[in-house]
Amino acid sequence: MPPLFPWRRLLPMLLLLFVASALPAAPEALAARPTIGLALSGGGARGAAHVGVLRVLEELNIPVDYVAGTSMGAIIGGLYAMGMTPDEIETTIEEIDWEAIFQDEPPRPQRRIRRKRDDRTFLINARAGVRERDRQIDLVPALIQGQRLDLALRRYTMPAHDITDFDALPIPFRAVATDVVTGEAVVLGSGDLATSIRASMAVPAAFAPVEVDDRLLVDGGLAMNLPVAAVREMGADIIIAVDVGGPMRDREEINNVLEMLDQVLGLVTWSNTRAQIETLGRHDLLIVPPLAREVLPGDFPNMARAIRIGEQGARAQRVELAALARQLRVPGSMPERAPERAPERAPAPRQPSPLIAGVRIDNDSRVSEALIARRLAVPLGQPLDVDALEGQLERIFDQDNFQTVTWRLDERPDGTADLIITATEKPWGTSSLQGGLELSSAGGGNSLFNIGAAYTMAPVNALNAEWRTILSAGEEPGIRTEFYQPLDPLERWYLEFFGAYDTEALTLFNPDRSDRPTAKYLLTRAGGGLEFGRNLGQWGRIGLRYARYAGEAGLRFGDPGFRGYSFDSGILGLGVYADTLDNANFPRQGWLATAFANTSRAALGASDEYDQAGFNALYSHAWDRNSLLAGLTFATTFGGDQPPQARYRLGGFLNLSGFNQMELSGEHMGLARAIYLRELQRGLVNTYAGASLEVGNVWDERSDIRLDRQRVAGSLFVGADTFVGPLYLGYGYADGGFDALYLFLGRPWRSRFGN
């Protein structure tokens, strides 16, 4: 007989299964909910609206599981994915100097003194590069190389310096860039976070492209300005897309080449944005903050307004967002008030600034590693001081050979880190070509026009020596070459050798008959010399100079009694130069001072013996859009008779306005002036209006230097800070009935003498 089926054994098991099926499901099983992906578009300053949207999402307790961003959306999205709150991101936006961050050079007060002295020349700042290996002339790949932008991104992403997989961030993140070769969208999900964000916002021609994994990347807006596909690929079930793209211009608003380029770029981004919007499903949500023209892509000072508008745009869809919030609260899976971050994505405790164990330098340039290392002062065994490091890197970048000088941290197993400095040489050439232009024209018929070019070879050696040759043509043609040699890696001591053949127009007037000159000479000099000196940090220099020239004063025309003559010049001089001005053209803060003492002796090769000394000082102070400049100049001759070619000259715009340029001459000179400037417009070209009051004169006898022998003058003018230099159009008047209209290209408050 077959055995009976073992019901007794199975009944308890079946009973247990029945009871188990009646019990509530495990919390993990019910915790499953639709995942939320956030797609943040590019839009320049308009991208600050993303912060307002994030704030509303957190108020409604809508968790974000994935974030993808393009351009400015990559900045906001990257910071949020790191764990920053909307309030912290807003504070960061307020901290950043957006006007300064889009410039590569350090602020002018922090530039090396040699570069500041270049502002005394008539050379244009814009330069074309020259590659030394093949003497090929090349233009820079973009207006901005991103030096200061990269430093800012490194500062704010430092808490995530050890994360190379963006899925390991508190919220998984993607930055979208464009391969400039293929035009394809490149979704960056690993690597260096700061570099990925930087690549995503590299607007072509404005910012230099970024090389990542052998691909040359530019702004992601060209391929995918609204990264819906990127966040869907990450696994999001529901997508919240935020579009802050700029408005298209009307036909009447396209009036110049910049507006045309911006319109074309806008058409490209709008086309791919529309394609991404069309992929949104019925459960997805599109938020378009009503920015209109209240905040334009370049309106970075108005980003706080964009944040408020972002909140407004999100609250306008509060009904849809609230419905989404209810949908996400699966019964039993989430509390009534969900946490702003899913618990499983909470950031692990991490030291934001690890202790620095060592410093390594990756020097991709021809200057010595010592030149870089001596400008670094990073204490080992201490947390990284980012403020101090940025200042040190700016001083390295100011050596003018690098495309960028950046840093990163390389984590060690023991939790400390190595600081790695990467100095990348300019690929378009460290040597350069510059143009030059100066122009002055006065109503009295006195005018000056010179045009020129300069070639600077650098670095000539590992200490960053420079060899510059300047050629000028016009009313004062000439050629000058100078070799500047630092004597130590910190450039504290220097030697400079120079040689020149130059000409200078010297016009003598009778102040009682300024309608025509009494004589006009063309001074021609050939010679050279050397200077040995000490640089005083970024603010000053003191130098001892010997110069030897042979010259000819050719008389162009003159009243009876004037004649041409030859002369020899042999001068030993001590000069001091100090400069902290924030702008060489229209300064708002800082001061400038020069002083000199020269001796001319036969033993030095001179045909005339005399001594000279003088100083020039300028101080500027600003409030709101206003600035006031106060200046004082004085120079004197003693110990001999001063020849005509060495006389001090005064007259012209802001130098006793109302007189012709250099109309007054004498053995002694004094000038005090106050100049008021009002900034009219800030943008591609800054414009100003101003007025001046000037008191001074020239004298042949020291006994004539007294208050009742002063002249009073003043001017009204408008000015513009152009790429070729400061341009002024003004009217000047001096007591005695002298007046003149001026068109002036150059710096009228720079010293006319000495060092």
C-alpha positions in Angstrom: 0.0 0.0 0.0 1.5 3.4 -1.1 2.4 5.8 1.7 -0.2 8.5 2.5 0.5 12.1 1.3 2.2 13.9 4.2 -0.5 16.5 4.8 0.4 16.8 8.4 3.8 18.1 7.5 2.6 20.5 4.8 -0.3 22.0 6.7 1.9 24.1 9.0 3.9 25.3 6.0 0.8 26.3 4.1 -0.6 28.1 7.1 2.6 30.1 7.4 2.5 31.1 3.7 -1.1 32.2 4.1 -0.4 34.4 7.1 2.7 35.9 5.4 0.7 36.8 2.4 -1.8 38.7 4.6 1.0 40.8 6.3 1.9 44.2 5.0 4.7 44.3 2.4 8.2 45.2 3.6 8.9 48.9 3.6 11.6 48.4 0.9 9.1 46.9 -1.5 6.7 49.8 -1.1 9.3 52.4 -1.1 9.6 52.2 -4.9 8.4 55.5 -6.5 8.9 57.3 -9.8 12.4 58.8 -10.0 12.7 62.6 -10.7 15.2 64.0 -13.1 16.0 67.7 -13.4 17.1 69.2 -16.8 18.6 72.7 -16.5 19.2 74.7 -19.6 21.9 77.2 -20.5 21.1 80.9 -20.7 24.0 82.9 -19.3 22.9 85.2 -16.4 19.3 84.0 -16.9 20.4 80.6 -15.6 20.3 82.0 -12.0 16.5 81.4 -12.3 17.3 77.7 -11.8 18.0 78.6 -8.1 14.5 79.9 -7.7 13.0 76.8 -9.2 15.1 74.6 -6.9 13.9 76.5 -3.9 10.2 75.9 -4.8 10.9 72.2 -5.4 12.3 71.9 -1.9 9.4 73.8 -0.4 7.1 71.2 -2.0 9.3 68.3 -0.8 9.8 67.1 -4.3 13.0 64.9 -4.2 15.5 65.2 -7.1 17.1 61.9 -8.1 19.1 63.0 -11.1 20.4 66.3 -12.4 21.8 67.3 -15.9 22.8 70.8 -16.8 24.1 72.8 -19.8 26.3 75.9 -19.5 25.0 78.0 -16.6 22.6 75.1 -15.9 25.7 72.9 -15.4 27.0 75.3 -12.8 23.8 75.5 -10.8 23.1 71.8 -11.3 26.6 70.8 -10.3 26.6 72.8 -7.1 23.1 71.4 -6.2 24.2 67.8 -7.0 27.2 68.3 -4.6 24.8 69.0 -1.8 24.5 72.8 -1.8 21.1 74.2 -0.8 19.4 76.8 -3.0 20.2 79.4 -0.3 23.9 78.4 -0.4 24.0 78.6 -4.2 22.4 82.1 -4.1 25.0 83.2 -1.6 27.7 81.8 -3.9 26.3 83.8 -6.9 26.3 86.9 -4.8 30.0 86.4 -3.8 31.3 86.0 -7.3 32.5 89.1 -9.1 31.0 88.2 -12.4 32.6 91.2 -14.2 36.1 90.1 -13.0 35.6 86.4 -13.5 35.2 86.8 -17.3 38.7 88.4 -17.5 41.9 86.4 -17.5 44.3 89.0 -16.2 44.6 89.7 -12.5 43.1 93.0 -11.3 45.5 95.8 -12.4 46.7 96.7 -8.9 48.0 93.1 -8.6 49.8 93.0 -12.0 53.6 92.9 -12.2 55.1 96.4 -12.4 56.6 95.7 -15.9 53.1 95.1 -17.3 51.8 98.3 -15.7 54.6 100.3 -17.3 53.5 99.1 -20.7 50.4 101.2 -20.2 52.6 104.3 -20.5 53.3 103.4 -24.2 51.0 104.0 -27.2 50.7 100.3 -27.8 47.2 98.6 -28.1 46.6 95.9 -25.5 45.3 93.4 -28.0 48.1 91.2 -29.3 48.6 88.5 -31.9 50.7 85.5 -30.9 53.9 84.4 -32.6 55.0 80.8 -32.3 58.7 80.7 -31.9 59.3 77.4 -33.5 58.0 78.4 -36.9 57.5 82.2 -36.6 53.8 81.7 -37.4 51.5 84.5 -36.5 48.3 83.2 -34.8 45.3 84.7 -33.1 44.1 83.6 -29.7 41.4 80.9 -29.9 39.0 82.9 -27.7 38.7 86.3 -26.1 38.7 84.7 -22.6 41.0 81.7 -21.7 39.0 81.1 -18.5 41.8 81.5 -16.0 39.8 83.2 -13.3 36.6 81.3 -14.2 38.5 78.0 -13.6 39.8 79.2 -10.3 36.3 80.1 -9.2 34.9 76.7 -10.3 37.7 74.9 -8.4 37.0 76.9 -5.3 33.3 76.0 -5.2 33.6 72.4 -6.2 36.5 71.6 -3.8 34.3 69.6 -1.5 33.9 67.1 -4.3 37.6 67.1 -5.4 37.9 63.4 -4.7 34.9 62.3 -6.7 35.6 61.3 -10.3 32.3 59.3 -10.9 29.5 61.8 -10.9 27.0 59.1 -9.9 28.8 59.1 -6.5 27.7 62.7 -5.8 24.8 63.1 -3.4 22.7 63.5 -6.5 24.0 61.8 -9.7 25.0 64.6 -12.2 25.7 65.1 -15.9 27.2 68.2 -17.6 26.5 68.5 -21.3 29.1 69.9 -23.8 29.5 69.9 -27.6 32.3 68.3 -29.6 33.5 71.2 -31.7 34.8 68.8 -34.4 31.7 66.6 -34.9 29.0 68.9 -33.4 27.7 66.0 -31.2 26.5 66.4 -27.7 29.0 65.0 -25.2 27.4 64.0 -21.8 30.1 64.1 -19.1 29.4 61.8 -16.2 33.0 61.3 -14.9 36.3 63.0 -14.5 37.0 66.3 -12.9 33.9 68.2 -11.9 35.2 71.7 -12.3 36.7 70.9 -15.8 33.4 69.3 -16.9 31.4 72.3 -15.9 34.0 74.6 -17.5 33.7 72.6 -20.8 29.9 72.9 -20.7 30.0 76.7 -20.7 32.8 77.3 -23.2 30.9 79.6 -25.5 32.8 79.5 -28.9 35.1 82.5 -29.6 34.2 83.9 -26.1 35.8 81.1 -24.0 38.7 78.8 -25.0 37.6 75.2 -25.7 38.4 72.5 -23.2 40.1 69.2 -24.1 38.6 66.2 -22.3 39.6 62.7 -23.3 41.1 63.9 -26.7 37.9 65.7 -27.6 37.8 69.5 -28.0 34.7 70.6 -26.2 32.7 73.9 -26.2 29.3 75.1 -24.9 26.7 72.3 -24.7 24.0 74.7 -25.9 25.1 74.2 -29.5 24.0 70.6 -29.3 21.6 70.2 -26.4 20.8 73.3 -24.5 18.0 71.7 -22.6 19.4 68.3 -21.5 16.2 66.2 -21.4 17.7 63.3 -23.2 20.7 63.3 -20.8 18.6 63.1 -17.7 16.3 60.5 -19.2 19.3 58.3 -20.1 20.3 58.5 -16.4 17.1 56.6 -15.5 14.6 59.3 -14.6 10.9 58.3 -14.8 9.6 61.9 -14.6 11.5 64.9 -15.9 11.2 68.5 -14.7 12.8 70.6 -17.5 13.6 74.2 -16.8 14.2 76.4 -19.9 15.8 79.8 -19.4 17.0 80.4 -23.0 17.2 84.0 -24.1 14.5 85.7 -26.2 15.1 86.2 -30.0 15.7 89.7 -31.2 13.3 91.4 -33.5 14.6 92.6 -36.9 14.9 96.2 -35.7 17.1 95.1 -32.8 19.9 93.5 -34.9 22.1 96.5 -35.6 25.7 95.3 -35.3 27.9 92.3 -35.7 27.8 91.3 -32.0 24.0 91.4 -32.0 23.9 89.4 -35.2 26.3 86.7 -33.7 24.2 86.5 -30.6 21.0 86.1 -32.7 22.6 83.3 -34.7 23.7 81.4 -31.6 20.3 81.9 -30.1 18.7 80.4 -33.2 20.9 77.3 -32.9 20.1 76.8 -29.2 16.4 77.4 -29.6 16.2 74.8 -32.4 17.7 72.0 -30.3 15.8 73.1 -27.2 12.5 72.8 -29.1 13.6 69.3 -30.2 14.2 68.3 -26.6 10.9 69.8 -25.4 9.0 67.7 -28.0 10.3 64.5 -26.3 8.7 65.4 -23.0 5.9 63.0 -22.0 2.5 63.6 -20.4 4.0 63.0 -16.9 6.9 65.3 -17.5 6.8 69.0 -16.6 8.3 72.0 -18.4 9.0 75.3 -16.4 9.7 78.4 -18.4 10.4 81.3 -16.0 9.0 84.6 -17.3 12.3 86.3 -17.7 11.4 87.9 -21.1 13.8 90.8 -21.4 14.1 91.7 -17.8 17.3 89.7 -17.5 19.4 89.1 -20.6 22.1 86.4 -21.0 24.9 88.9 -20.3 23.1 90.7 -17.4 25.2 89.1 -14.6 24.8 92.0 -12.1 21.0 91.3 -12.2 21.1 87.6 -11.3 19.3 88.2 -8.0 16.4 89.4 -10.1 16.6 86.2 -12.2 16.4 84.0 -9.0 13.2 85.8 -8.0 11.7 85.3 -11.5 12.6 81.6 -11.3 10.6 81.3 -8.1 7.8 83.1 -9.8 7.8 80.8 -12.8 7.8 77.7 -10.6 5.0 78.9 -8.3 2.9 79.6 -11.4 2.9 75.8 -11.9 2.4 75.0 -8.2 -0.8 73.0 -9.0 1.1 70.7 -11.3 4.1 70.5 -8.9 1.8 69.8 -5.9 0.1 67.0 -7.9 3.5 65.5 -8.6 4.4 65.8 -4.9 1.2 63.8 -4.0 2.0 61.2 -6.6 5.5 60.7 -5.1 4.1 60.0 -1.6 3.3 56.3 -2.1 1.3 55.3 1.1 3.6 53.9 3.7 6.8 54.7 1.7 7.4 58.4 2.6 6.5 60.6 5.5 4.0 63.4 4.9 7.0 65.8 4.7 9.6 64.1 2.6 13.2 65.0 3.2 14.8 67.3 0.7 17.3 64.5 -0.1 16.6 60.8 -0.3 18.3 59.3 2.7 20.4 56.9 0.5 22.0 59.9 -1.2 23.0 61.9 1.9 26.6 63.1 1.4 29.2 61.1 3.4 31.1 63.2 5.9 34.1 64.5 4.1 36.8 67.1 5.0 36.2 69.9 2.5 39.9 71.0 2.6 42.3 68.1 3.2 45.7 68.5 4.7 48.3 69.2 2.1 51.1 66.6 2.1 53.1 67.8 -0.9 53.1 70.1 -3.9 53.8 69.0 -7.5 54.3 71.3 -10.5 53.4 70.3 -14.0 55.2 73.0 -16.0 54.3 72.9 -19.7 56.4 76.0 -20.6 59.9 77.2 -21.3 60.3 79.2 -18.1 62.1 77.5 -15.2 60.1 75.5 -12.6 61.8 77.7 -10.0 60.0 80.7 -11.4 56.7 79.0 -10.6 57.8 77.3 -7.3 59.2 80.5 -5.8 55.8 82.2 -6.2 54.1 79.4 -4.3 53.9 79.4 -0.5 51.7 76.4 0.5 52.3 75.3 4.1 52.5 71.5 4.3 50.4 69.7 6.9 47.8 72.4 6.9 44.4 72.7 5.1 44.5 74.4 1.8 44.1 78.2 1.9 42.3 78.8 -1.4 42.4 82.6 -1.1 46.1 82.6 -0.7 46.6 80.0 -3.4 44.5 82.0 -6.0 46.7 85.1 -5.4 49.8 83.1 -5.9 48.5 81.5 -9.1 47.5 84.9 -10.5 51.1 86.1 -10.0 52.4 83.1 -11.9 49.8 83.7 -14.7 50.9 87.3 -14.9 54.3 86.2 -16.2 52.4 86.4 -19.5 53.5 83.0 -21.0 50.6 80.8 -19.9 47.2 80.0 -21.3 46.1 78.9 -17.8 47.6 78.1 -14.4 45.3 75.8 -12.5 45.3 73.5 -9.5 43.8 70.3 -8.4 44.0 67.9 -5.4 45.2 64.4 -5.6 44.0 62.4 -2.6 46.3 60.1 -0.8 45.2 56.8 0.9 45.8 58.4 4.3 43.3 61.2 3.7 45.9 63.9 2.9 46.3 65.3 -0.6 49.0 66.5 -3.0 48.4 69.9 -4.5 49.1 69.7 -8.3 49.8 73.0 -10.1 49.4 72.8 -13.9 50.9 75.6 -16.0 50.0 75.4 -19.6 51.9 77.5 -22.1 50.0 79.6 -24.7 49.6 77.3 -27.7 49.2 80.3 -30.1 52.7 81.6 -29.1 54.2 83.4 -26.2 55.9 86.0 -28.4 53.6 88.7 -29.7 52.8 91.5 -32.2 51.1 94.7 -31.1 49.9 97.7 -33.0 50.1 101.3 -31.7 48.3 104.5 -32.3 48.3 108.0 -30.8 46.6 111.1 -32.0 46.1 114.6 -30.8 44.5 117.6 -32.5 43.8 121.0 -31.1 41.8 123.9 -32.4 44.9 126.0 -32.7 46.2 123.9 -35.5 48.7 121.9 -33.5 48.4 118.1 -34.1 50.2 114.9 -33.7 49.7 111.5 -35.3 51.9 108.4 -34.9 51.3 104.8 -35.8 53.5 101.8 -35.0 54.0 98.2 -34.2 56.0 96.2 -31.6 57.4 92.7 -31.6 58.1 91.1 -28.2 60.1 87.9 -28.0 59.4 86.0 -24.8 60.5 84.1 -22.9 64.1 84.5 -24.2 65.4 82.3 -21.4 64.2 80.4 -18.3 64.0 83.6 -16.2 61.4 85.0 -18.6 63.6 87.7 -20.2 61.9 89.8 -22.9 63.3 91.4 -26.1 61.0 94.1 -27.5 61.4 96.2 -30.7 59.0 99.1 -31.4 58.8 100.7 -34.8 56.8 104.0 -35.2 55.9 106.1 -38.2 54.2 109.4 -38.6 55.2 112.8 -37.3 57.7 111.3 -34.9 59.2 108.2 -36.6 61.7 106.0 -34.9 62.8 102.6 -33.7 63.6 101.4 -30.2 64.7 98.0 -29.0 65.0 96.9 -25.3 66.1 93.7 -23.6 64.7 93.1 -20.1 66.5 90.5 -18.0 65.2 89.5 -14.5 68.2 88.4 -12.4 66.3 86.0 -10.1 63.2 83.8 -10.3 61.1 86.2 -8.3 62.1 89.1 -10.6 63.3 91.2 -7.6 66.3 92.5 -9.5 66.6 93.3 -13.2 68.8 94.6 -15.9 67.5 96.4 -19.0 69.5 97.3 -22.1 68.1 99.6 -24.7 68.9 101.3 -27.9 66.9 103.8 -30.0 66.8 106.0 -33.0 63.9 108.5 -32.4 62.5 111.8 -33.5 60.4 114.3 -31.6 58.7 117.4 -32.7 59.5 120.5 -30.6 57.3 123.5 -31.2 57.9 126.8 -29.5 55.2 129.3 -29.1 54.9 132.9 -27.9 52.1 132.6 -25.3 51.0 136.2 -26.2 50.5 135.1 -29.9 49.4 131.5 -29.8 47.8 131.7 -33.2 51.1 130.7 -34.8 54.4 129.1 -33.5 57.6 131.0 -33.3 59.8 128.0 -34.2 59.6 124.3 -34.9 62.4 121.8 -34.5 62.7 118.2 -35.3 64.9 116.5 -32.7 66.7 113.4 -33.9 68.5 111.2 -31.4 70.5 107.9 -31.7 72.0 106.0 -28.8 71.3 103.7 -26.0 72.0 102.8 -22.4 71.3 100.4 -19.5 69.3 100.4 -16.3 69.8 98.3 -13.1 67.0 98.2 -10.6 64.8 96.6 -8.0 61.2 95.8 -8.5 59.2 96.5 -5.3 56.5 93.8 -5.4 53.6 94.6 -7.7 53.4 98.2 -6.8 56.7 99.9 -7.7 60.2 100.0 -9.1 63.4 101.9 -8.5 66.2 102.0 -11.1 69.6 103.6 -11.8 70.0 104.4 -15.5 72.7 105.6 -17.8 71.8 106.9 -21.3 74.1 108.2 -24.0 72.7 109.8 -27.2 74.0 111.9 -30.1 71.4 114.3 -31.4 70.5 116.9 -34.0 67.9 119.7 -33.7 66.9 120.5 -37.2 65.0 123.8 -37.6 61.9 123.4 -39.7 61.0 127.1 -39.5 61.5 129.9 -37.0 61.7 133.6 -36.4 65.1 135.3 -37.0 67.6 134.3 -34.4 66.5 130.6 -34.3 68.9 128.1 -35.8 69.6 124.3 -35.9 72.2 122.8 -33.7 73.8 119.5 -32.7 74.1 118.0 -29.2 75.3 115.1 -27.1 73.5 113.7 -24.2 75.1 111.8 -21.4 72.8 111.3 -18.4 73.0 109.4 -15.2 69.6 109.2 -13.5 67.7 107.6 -10.6 64.0 107.0 -11.2 61.2 105.7 -9.0 57.8 104.5 -10.3 54.9 103.4 -8.2 51.4 102.5 -9.5 48.3 101.0 -7.8 45.6 102.4 -10.2 42.8 100.0 -11.0 42.6 101.3 -14.6 45.3 103.1 -16.6 42.8 104.9 -18.8 39.9 106.0 -16.5 41.1 105.2 -13.0 38.6 104.9 -10.2 40.8 103.8 -7.3 44.5 103.9 -6.5 47.4 106.2 -7.1 50.3 106.7 -9.4 53.7 108.4 -8.6 56.9 109.0 -10.4 60.0 110.8 -9.3 63.4 111.3 -10.9 66.8 112.9 -10.4 69.1 113.3 -13.4 72.6 114.7 -13.9 74.1 115.7 -17.3 77.9 115.9 -17.3 80.7 116.2 -19.8 82.4 113.2 -18.1 79.3 111.2 -19.1 79.5 112.3 -22.7 77.1 115.3 -22.5 77.6 118.6 -24.3 75.7 120.5 -21.6 76.0 120.3 -17.9 72.9 120.6 -15.7 70.9 118.7 -13.1 67.1 118.0 -13.0 64.6 116.6 -10.5 60.9 116.3 -10.3 57.9 114.3 -9.4 54.4 113.5 -10.7 51.5 112.2 -8.5 47.9 111.2 -9.2 45.3 110.0 -6.8 41.9 108.6 -7.7 38.8 108.0 -5.5 35.4 106.8 -6.6 31.8 106.6 -5.3 28.9 105.1 -7.3 29.5 106.0 -10.9 31.6 109.1 -10.0 35.4 109.4 -9.6 37.6 112.3 -8.7 41.3 112.5 -9.7 43.7 114.8 -8.0 47.2 115.4 -9.5 50.3 117.4 -8.7 53.4 117.7 -10.9 56.6 119.7 -10.3 60.0 119.7 -12.0 63.0 121.9 -11.7 66.5 122.5 -13.2 69.5 123.5 -11.2 73.3 123.4 -11.5 73.5 124.7 -15.1 71.7 125.9 -18.2 69.0 123.6 -19.6 69.3 123.2 -23.5 66.1 123.4 -25.5 65.7 119.7 -26.0 65.7 119.2 -22.2 63.2 121.9 -21.4 59.9 121.0 -19.6 56.8 121.4 -21.6 53.2 122.1 -20.7 50.0 122.8 -22.5 47.2 120.8 -24.1 44.3 118.7 -23.0 44.3 118.4 -19.1 47.8 119.9 -19.1 46.6 123.6 -19.0 43.6 123.1 -21.3 43.1 125.9 -23.8 46.7 126.0 -24.9 48.1 123.9 -27.8 49.9 120.7 -27.1 53.3 121.4 -25.4 52.8 125.1 -26.2 54.6 126.3 -23.0 58.2 125.5 -22.2 60.6 126.4 -19.5 63.4 125.3 -17.1 60.8 124.8 -14.3 57.3 123.5 -14.4 54.4 123.1 -12.0 50.8 121.8 -12.4 47.9 121.0 -10.0 44.7 119.6 -11.4 41.4 118.1 -10.3 39.5 115.9 -12.8 35.9 114.7 -12.3 34.6 111.7 -14.2 31.1 110.4 -14.5 30.6 106.9 -15.9 27.8 107.1 -18.5 27.7 103.5 -19.8 29.4 100.3 -19.0 29.7 97.5 -21.6 31.9 96.6 -24.5 33.1 100.2 -24.5 32.8 102.2 -21.3 31.9 105.9 -21.8 32.4 108.9 -19.5 31.7 112.6 -19.2 34.1 114.9 -17.2 35.4 118.3 -16.3 38.7 119.6 -15.1 40.3 122.5 -13.2 44.0 123.1 -13.8 46.4 125.5 -12.2 50.1 125.8 -13.2 52.8 127.3 -15.4 56.3 127.1 -16.7 59.1 129.4 -15.6 62.7 130.2 -16.7 63.7 131.7 -13.4 63.3 130.1 -10.0 62.3 133.5 -8.6 59.2 133.5 -10.9 57.7 130.4 -9.1 55.0 132.1 -7.1 51.2 132.2 -6.9 50.7 135.3 -8.9 52.5 133.8 -11.9 50.1 130.8 -12.2 47.7 130.2 -15.1 44.2 128.8 -14.6 42.5 126.5 -17.1 39.7 124.0 -17.3 37.9 121.7 -19.7 34.7 119.8 -20.4 34.9 116.5 -22.3 33.5 113.1 -23.1 35.6 110.0 -23.3 35.5 106.3 -24.2 37.7 103.5 -23.1 38.3 101.8 -26.5 40.4 98.8 -27.4 43.0 101.2 -29.0 43.2 103.4 -25.9 41.3 106.2 -24.2 39.6 108.6 -26.6 38.6 112.1 -25.6 36.6 114.9 -27.3 36.7 118.1 -25.3 36.9 121.9 -25.1 39.5 123.7 -23.0 39.8 127.3 -21.9 42.7 129.2 -20.2 42.8 132.6 -18.7 43.9 135.3 -21.1 41.3 134.2 -23.7 43.0 131.0 -24.9 40.8 128.1 -25.9 40.9 125.0 -28.0 38.9 122.0 -29.1 40.6 118.7 -28.6 40.5 115.2 -30.1 42.9 113.2 -28.1 43.8 109.5 -28.2 46.2 108.6 -25.3 46.6 109.2 -21.6 46.8 112.9 -20.9 47.6 112.5 -17.2 50.7 110.4 -17.7 54.1 112.0 -16.7 55.8 113.9 -19.5 59.3 113.6 -18.0 61.6 111.4 -16.0 61.2 107.7 -15.4 
